[in-house]
Amino acid sequence: MTFFDKEANSYDEWYKTKFGNFVDKVETELAFKLFKPEKGMKILDIGCGTGNFSIKLAKEGCKVIGIDISEEMLKKARRKAQMMNLDIEFYKMDLYDLKFQDKSFDAVFSMAAFEFVKEPLRALDEMFRVAKDGAQILIGTISKDSKWGELYLSEEVQKNTVFKYADFKTLEDLKALRNDKLVDFGECLFIPPSANEEDITMENEIRLSQGERGGFICALWKK
């Protein structure tokens, strides 16, 4: 059992709140602004959790395989995909040791999982290994250098949540990984975690983007 297993039953609940729904929206918009899914693509979703982005990619017509180290998370992902009649394969697997042959995927995708990756270059190298030549490789993660990063690094959160196991990165950290293959990057979630519910709007997100650091960052590489 991993420390994520006990989070599985409540993981999706936050996304049903106004803030959680907004976070999912802006993170998805950023991911798909950088990463261009095409129908028929074979995509590996690393750290898929309960299948949030695996499902979104499958709805775009992609053939998706999702992996995670938490069997409880994967059980929820399988149930959700089945309820939506989506043909997605989910496997329990270590991202440092992917059980796939070289050049197996048209794209490799990882959202909201690299917070917990202690050896990011080793993980990215493994993602490159299983990606075909010319494949897109996208990583999205919480930004250490932001108000959201400050929250997750606060004493209370570090003491009482799974984020005590996290290893947060800055946008500069991501850009430094395989920078010879880096093609694009971006940030979102400029609204701080302390915002009042009435302030969680796209208008405020755009306004704050002029002076704040985004709480979520993405980088895109091309093999």
C-alpha positions in Angstrom: 0.0 0.0 0.0 1.2 3.5 -0.8 0.4 6.7 1.1 -1.9 7.6 -1.9 -4.2 4.6 -1.3 -5.9 6.3 1.6 -6.5 9.4 -0.5 -8.3 7.6 -3.3 -11.9 7.8 -1.9 -11.8 11.5 -1.3 -9.5 12.6 -4.1 -12.2 13.5 -6.6 -14.4 15.3 -4.0 -12.3 18.5 -4.1 -12.9 18.8 -7.9 -16.6 19.1 -7.2 -16.1 22.3 -5.3 -16.1 25.7 -7.0 -12.3 26.1 -6.4 -11.5 22.6 -7.4 -13.5 22.8 -10.6 -11.8 26.1 -11.4 -8.4 24.6 -10.8 -9.1 21.7 -13.0 -10.4 24.0 -15.8 -7.3 26.3 -15.9 -4.9 23.4 -15.6 -6.6 21.5 -18.4 -6.7 24.7 -20.6 -2.9 25.1 -20.1 -2.1 21.5 -20.7 -4.1 21.4 -24.0 -2.7 24.7 -25.1 0.7 23.2 -25.1 0.0 19.6 -25.8 -2.0 18.8 -28.9 -3.9 15.5 -28.6 -5.0 14.0 -31.9 -7.5 11.2 -32.6 -5.8 7.8 -32.7 -2.7 8.8 -30.7 -1.4 6.2 -28.3 -0.7 8.1 -25.1 0.9 7.1 -21.8 -0.6 9.0 -18.8 1.9 8.8 -15.9 0.7 9.2 -12.4 -2.9 9.0 -13.7 -4.5 8.8 -10.2 -8.2 8.4 -10.5 -8.1 8.9 -14.2 -8.9 12.6 -14.6 -6.7 13.3 -17.6 -6.8 9.7 -18.9 -10.5 10.2 -19.4 -10.1 13.7 -21.0 -7.5 12.3 -23.5 -9.7 9.3 -24.3 -12.6 11.6 -25.0 -10.4 13.3 -27.6 -10.2 10.0 -29.4 -6.8 8.9 -28.0 -5.8 5.4 -27.1 -4.8 5.9 -23.4 -2.8 3.7 -21.0 -2.7 5.1 -17.5 -0.2 4.1 -14.8 0.0 4.8 -11.1 1.6 3.4 -8.0 -1.7 3.4 -6.0 -3.9 0.4 -6.7 -6.8 2.2 -4.9 -6.5 5.2 -7.2 -6.5 2.8 -10.2 -9.6 1.0 -9.0 -11.5 4.3 -9.0 -10.0 5.2 -12.5 -11.2 1.9 -13.9 -14.7 2.3 -12.5 -15.0 5.8 -13.9 -13.8 4.8 -17.3 -16.2 1.8 -17.3 -19.1 4.0 -16.4 -18.3 6.3 -19.3 -17.8 3.3 -21.7 -14.2 4.4 -22.4 -11.6 1.8 -23.3 -8.7 2.9 -21.1 -6.0 0.5 -19.8 -4.8 1.1 -16.2 -1.8 -0.5 -14.6 0.1 -0.3 -11.3 3.6 0.7 -12.3 6.7 2.6 -11.2 7.5 5.5 -13.5 11.2 4.9 -13.0 10.8 1.4 -14.5 8.1 1.5 -17.2 7.2 -1.9 -18.5 7.0 -0.8 -22.1 9.4 -1.2 -25.0 11.4 1.7 -26.4 9.4 4.1 -28.7 6.0 2.6 -27.8 3.9 5.8 -27.5 3.0 8.8 -29.7 3.0 11.0 -26.6 3.7 10.8 -22.9 1.7 12.9 -20.5 1.8 13.6 -16.7 -0.3 16.0 -14.8 -0.2 16.7 -11.0 2.1 13.8 -10.3 5.6 15.2 -10.5 5.1 16.9 -7.1 6.1 13.5 -5.7 8.9 12.7 -8.0 12.3 12.8 -6.2 14.4 12.1 -9.3 12.8 14.2 -12.1 15.6 13.8 -14.7 15.6 10.0 -14.2 11.8 10.0 -14.6 11.9 12.2 -17.7 14.6 10.1 -19.3 12.3 7.0 -18.9 9.4 9.0 -20.4 11.7 9.8 -23.4 12.7 6.2 -23.7 9.1 4.9 -24.3 8.2 7.9 -26.5 8.5 7.6 -30.3 10.7 9.9 -32.2 8.9 13.2 -32.6 6.6 12.5 -29.7 5.3 15.2 -27.4 6.1 14.8 -23.7 4.2 17.0 -21.2 4.7 17.5 -17.5 2.4 19.6 -15.3 3.0 20.2 -11.6 2.4 22.6 -8.7 4.9 25.5 -8.7 7.1 25.7 -5.7 7.7 29.4 -6.4 4.1 30.5 -5.9 1.4 31.2 -3.3 0.2 27.6 -3.9 3.7 26.3 -3.3 3.8 28.3 -0.1 0.6 26.7 1.1 1.8 23.2 0.4 5.1 23.9 2.1 3.4 25.4 5.2 3.9 23.6 8.5 0.2 22.6 8.8 0.0 21.1 5.3 3.4 19.4 5.6 2.4 17.9 8.9 -1.1 16.7 8.1 -1.2 15.7 4.4 0.5 13.6 1.8 2.4 16.7 0.6 4.9 16.0 3.3 6.3 13.4 0.8 6.4 16.0 -2.0 9.4 17.5 -3.8 8.1 20.7 -5.4 9.7 22.2 -8.5 9.9 25.7 -10.0 9.3 26.5 -13.7 13.1 27.0 -14.0 13.6 23.5 -12.5 11.4 22.0 -15.2 13.0 24.0 -18.0 16.4 22.8 -17.0 15.4 19.2 -17.6 16.4 18.0 -21.1 16.4 21.6 -22.2 17.8 20.7 -25.6 14.4 19.1 -26.3 12.2 21.7 -24.5 9.8 23.4 -26.9 7.3 25.3 -24.8 6.1 26.0 -21.3 3.5 28.0 -19.4 1.8 28.7 -16.0 -1.7 29.1 -14.7 -3.6 29.2 -11.5 -2.7 32.8 -10.6 -5.6 33.1 -8.1 -4.2 32.3 -4.7 -5.5 29.5 -2.4 -6.7 32.2 0.1 -9.1 33.7 -2.4 -12.8 34.1 -1.4 -15.2 32.1 -3.4 -16.7 35.1 -5.2 -13.2 36.0 -6.4 -12.7 32.7 -8.2 -13.3 34.0 -11.7 -11.6 33.8 -15.0 -11.5 37.6 -15.0 -9.4 37.6 -11.8 -7.2 34.8 -13.2 -6.4 36.9 -16.2 -5.8 40.1 -14.2 -3.6 38.4 -11.6 -1.5 36.8 -14.4 0.0 40.2 -15.0 1.8 40.3 -11.7 1.6 36.9 -9.9 3.4 33.6 -10.4 1.2 30.8 -11.4 0.5 28.1 -8.9 0.7 25.4 -11.6 3.3 25.0 -14.3 3.7 22.9 -17.5 6.6 22.1 -19.8 6.5 20.4 -23.1 9.3 18.5 -24.8 9.6 16.9 -28.2 11.7 13.9 -28.7 
